[in-house]
Amino acid sequence: MPSSPGEVTQLLARINAGDKAAKDRLFTVVYPELRRFAGGYLRRERYDHTLQATALVHETYMKLTGMEDVGWQSRSHFFATAANAMRRILVDYARARRAGKREGFREAMSLDETLVVSPARSAEWIAVHEALEQLAKIDARRSQVVEFRYFGGMSEEEIALALGVSVRTVKRDWRTAKAWLYNELSCA
């Protein structure tokens, strides 16, 4: 069940004010949604990779709570940042795998790192990441719609609520962003 926007926003305000207990409570409140985001990202991966959604959620949350002076504005700001962090974690793993292949040797890796991104998919992850980075420079909201919809598995209604726009706007942004991304990725 999705967390209430008010509760998450209140917890973020408490974190901004320095309340350490609010960080623990926030994790409990947002965990199911972060797990769903992670599942969305990992659904597009090999069926036999070893990175589980739980590990991706924990790594993402550690990254988010380690950020200093973020100045969390709202629930949507938090989840947009979380979706972006998850994507970056997976892209970093993809880049590391590609770099390891070029060097001609394999370095010992932890279980969470092995087979995170299949060799065939690492180039695709990097290309999608770079295209989304370009889209974010042009239209940040459309980039967020893609993150939430494609990777997070959120419905149009959930995205509209998170971004504070109408469902119709989300549908239009989704269509436009898909067309833009298709053009960018097919030209690459």
HUZI-V359406 format. One line per field, one symbol per residue. ss: DSSP state (2 for helix, 1 for strand, 0 for the rest). phi: phi as a letter, one per 20 degrees, with the letter a starting at -180 (. if undefined). psi: psi as a letter, one per 20 degrees, with the letter a starting at -180 (. if undefined). A space follows every 10 residues. Layout:
ss=???
phi=???
psi=???
//
This chain:
ss=0000222222 2222220002 2222222222 2222222222 2200000000 0022222222 2222220000 0000222222 2222222222 2222222222 2220000000 0000000022 2222222222 2222222202 2222222222 2000022222 2220002222 2222222222 22222220
phi=.fffgfffff fffffgenff fffffggffe ggffffggff fffedgfdfe feggffffff fffffefelf mgeagfffff ffffffffff fgffffffff fffnbdefcf gfeflfcfgf efffgfffgf fffffffebf ffffgfgfff eemffffffg ffemceffff ffffffffff ffffffef
psi=pqqphggggg ghghghijoh hhgggggggi ghhhhggghg ghhjrqhjri oqhghggggg hgggiipqlh lphrghgghg ggggggghgh gggghggggh hhijrpqpqr hhhpkgpqhh ighggggggh ghggghhgnh ghghgggggg hikqrhghgg ghikrqhggg gggggggggg gggghhi.
//
